[in-house]
Amino acid sequence: MNILLVDDSRTIRNIQKNVLKQLGHTDIVEAEDGVIAYAIFSKQPPDLMLVDWNMPNMDGITLIRKVRETNKTIPIIMCTTEAEKSRVLEAIKAGVNNYIVKPFTVESLGEKISQTMAKATGAAAAS
């Protein structure tokens, strides 16, 4: 599975990459902001996107809205420190499939990825 990991912090991306590797995911492409991520997405849509909210140039919520203009089905998980209910609702309205608050454990991210991919493949099979 090809994963696009979008976060402006190199440290956080490295932590997330290590977590993903522990979960058996090694096909990971990184982007440090929404502009770079959207360019990567436009050339080769990944199987899953993990997107941070707060980034320079283009934040995560703007990126998700742009992706959803052309692709309604790609699974997207918002990985952020934003825990307020209003933020979660805003992300859902923008089109995320799941939401996880940093910091998270290997188990919790693995569970979110499994849930998200199961729903995505189920939805694809149903359509």
Secondary structure, DSSP 8 states (H G I E B T S, - for coil): -EEEEE-S-HHHHHHHHHHHHHTT--EEEEESSHHHHHHHHHHS--SEEEE-S--SSS-HHHHHHHHHHH-SSS-EEEEES---HHHHHHHHHHT-SEEEESS--HHHHHHHHHHHHHHHHHHHHH-
